Amino acid sequence: MTDKQAVSAMRDAIRSGALDGDAAEAVLSAAGNGTRRRVSGPAGLTPREVEVLILISRGAQTGEVADQLGISRKTAGTHIERIYTKTGASSRSTATLFALRNGLLDPLDL
């Protein structure tokens, strides 16, 4: 695999949630492949974490999140744990309240 192909494969893995974005970007940077500035949501949520937050706010269980996003249950669970940590939530209902307060959900969609 060429360097360009390897970088592309790593970034695909980041987008799919298979790799932690910050760690993978650090590896790419150390290898001399530069970094991309990651767009963050409220409380530093990654775009994937925002996707997961919206799904759990609409009632999706961990397995359903995994199925809908094409990731493993373990990865979905890790995203949920990180969402709780970043938002200060201790449950899905407090995470949902965070999403509502930060404009990530339309109250009529719930």
RODO-317750 format. One record per residue (C-alpha): x, y, z; residue in three letters; residue number from 1. Coordinates in nm, 3 decimals. Each point is the difference from the previous one (the first is absolute). Example, Ala and Ser with C-alpha at 12.3 -4.5 7.8 and 13.67 -1.06 7.14 Angstrom:
RODO-317750
<r <1.230; -0.450; 0.780>; Ala; 1> <r <0.137; 0.344; -0.066>; Ser; 2> 
end
This chain:
RODO-317750
<r <0.000; 0.000; 0.000>; Met; 1> <r <0.135; 0.345; -0.085>; Thr; 2> <r <0.020; 0.277; 0.260>; Asp; 3> <r <-0.297; 0.172; -0.161>; Lys; 4> <r <-0.207; -0.320; 0.012>; Gln; 5> <r <0.096; -0.059; 0.365>; Ala; 6> <r <-0.099; 0.355; 0.096>; Val; 7> <r <-0.328; -0.040; -0.185>; Ser; 8> <r <-0.070; -0.334; 0.171>; Ala; 9> <r <0.072; 0.149; 0.344>; Met; 10> <r <-0.226; 0.298; -0.063>; Arg; 11> <r <-0.277; -0.234; -0.119>; Asp; 12> <r <0.041; -0.196; 0.323>; Ala; 13> <r <-0.023; 0.323; 0.200>; Ile; 14> <r <-0.321; 0.100; -0.179>; Arg; 15> <r <-0.154; -0.342; 0.059>; Ser; 16> <r <0.084; 0.015; 0.370>; Gly; 17> <r <0.238; -0.297; -0.017>; Ala; 18> <r <0.294; 0.217; 0.114>; Leu; 19> <r <0.016; 0.282; 0.250>; Asp; 20> <r <0.040; 0.316; -0.207>; Gly; 21> <r <0.242; 0.180; 0.229>; Asp; 22> <r <0.229; -0.302; 0.037>; Ala; 23> <r <-0.003; -0.082; -0.371>; Ala; 24> <r <0.068; 0.361; -0.098>; Glu; 25> <r <0.293; 0.003; 0.246>; Ala; 26> <r <0.144; -0.309; -0.171>; Val; 27> <r <-0.048; 0.158; -0.343>; Leu; 28> <r <0.168; 0.319; 0.118>; Ser; 29> <r <0.294; -0.191; 0.150>; Ala; 30> <r <0.038; -0.183; -0.331>; Ala; 31> <r <0.024; 0.335; -0.180>; Gly; 32> <r <-0.341; -0.008; -0.162>; Asn; 33> <r <-0.132; 0.319; 0.154>; Gly; 34> <r <-0.318; 0.039; 0.191>; Thr; 35> <r <-0.350; 0.107; -0.078>; Arg; 36> <r <-0.176; 0.234; 0.228>; Arg; 37> <r <-0.295; -0.191; 0.142>; Arg; 38> <r <-0.329; 0.180; 0.018>; Val; 39> <r <-0.142; -0.028; 0.348>; Ser; 40> <r <-0.352; 0.029; 0.123>; Gly; 41> <r <-0.111; 0.134; 0.337>; Pro; 42> <r <0.213; -0.122; 0.292>; Ala; 43> <r <0.261; -0.118; -0.250>; Gly; 44> <r <-0.220; -0.277; -0.141>; Leu; 45> <r <0.126; -0.147; -0.324>; Thr; 46> <r <-0.235; -0.021; -0.298>; Pro; 47> <r <-0.041; -0.375; 0.067>; Arg; 48> <r <-0.081; 0.064; 0.366>; Glu; 49> <r <-0.266; 0.249; -0.107>; Val; 50> <r <-0.149; -0.270; -0.226>; Glu; 51> <r <-0.004; -0.246; 0.289>; Val; 52> <r <-0.147; 0.259; 0.238>; Leu; 53> <r <-0.285; 0.069; -0.240>; Ile; 54> <r <-0.072; -0.371; -0.036>; Leu; 55> <r <-0.003; -0.070; 0.374>; Ile; 56> <r <-0.209; 0.311; 0.058>; Ser; 57> <r <-0.259; -0.148; -0.234>; Arg; 58> <r <-0.004; -0.321; 0.202>; Gly; 59> <r <0.251; -0.223; -0.179>; Ala; 60> <r <0.167; -0.262; 0.216>; Gln; 61> <r <0.373; -0.071; -0.031>; Thr; 62> <r <-0.053; -0.290; -0.242>; Gly; 63> <r <-0.231; 0.209; -0.217>; Glu; 64> <r <0.259; 0.280; -0.013>; Val; 65> <r <0.262; -0.253; -0.107>; Ala; 66> <r <-0.226; -0.145; -0.270>; Asp; 67> <r <-0.104; 0.339; -0.139>; Gln; 68> <r <0.357; 0.131; -0.017>; Leu; 69> <r <0.168; -0.324; -0.109>; Gly; 70> <r <0.225; -0.018; 0.306>; Ile; 71> <r <0.044; -0.257; 0.277>; Ser; 72> <r <-0.203; 0.008; 0.322>; Arg; 73> <r <0.323; 0.066; 0.188>; Lys; 74> <r <0.082; 0.304; -0.216>; Thr; 75> <r <-0.355; 0.131; 0.041>; Ala; 76> <r <0.031; -0.046; 0.377>; Gly; 77> <r <0.332; 0.186; 0.000>; Thr; 78> <r <-0.158; 0.290; -0.188>; His; 79> <r <-0.284; 0.013; 0.253>; Ile; 80> <r <0.245; -0.001; 0.293>; Glu; 81> <r <0.200; 0.284; -0.158>; Arg; 82> <r <-0.320; 0.197; -0.060>; Ile; 83> <r <-0.090; -0.037; 0.368>; Tyr; 84> <r <0.348; 0.111; 0.107>; Thr; 85> <r <0.017; 0.300; -0.234>; Lys; 86> <r <-0.353; 0.121; 0.073>; Thr; 87> <r <-0.007; -0.077; 0.372>; Gly; 88> <r <-0.299; -0.228; -0.056>; Ala; 89> <r <-0.065; -0.299; 0.221>; Ser; 90> <r <-0.288; -0.149; -0.199>; Ser; 91> <r <-0.160; 0.003; -0.341>; Arg; 92> <r <-0.262; 0.244; 0.121>; Ser; 93> <r <0.259; 0.254; 0.116>; Thr; 94> <r <0.190; -0.050; -0.326>; Ala; 95> <r <-0.326; 0.066; -0.187>; Thr; 96> <r <-0.051; 0.319; 0.201>; Leu; 97> <r <0.354; 0.108; -0.096>; Phe; 98> <r <-0.078; -0.067; -0.367>; Ala; 99> <r <-0.320; 0.205; 0.020>; Leu; 100> <r <0.166; 0.290; 0.179>; Arg; 101> <r <0.278; 0.010; -0.258>; Asn; 102> <r <-0.222; -0.006; -0.306>; Gly; 103> <r <0.094; -0.350; -0.112>; Leu; 104> <r <-0.361; -0.120; 0.009>; Leu; 105> <r <-0.333; 0.140; -0.096>; Asp; 106> <r <-0.238; -0.061; 0.293>; Pro; 107> <r <-0.269; -0.095; -0.251>; Leu; 108> <r <0.215; -0.290; -0.128>; Asp; 109> <r <-0.002; -0.179; 0.335>; Leu; 110> 
end
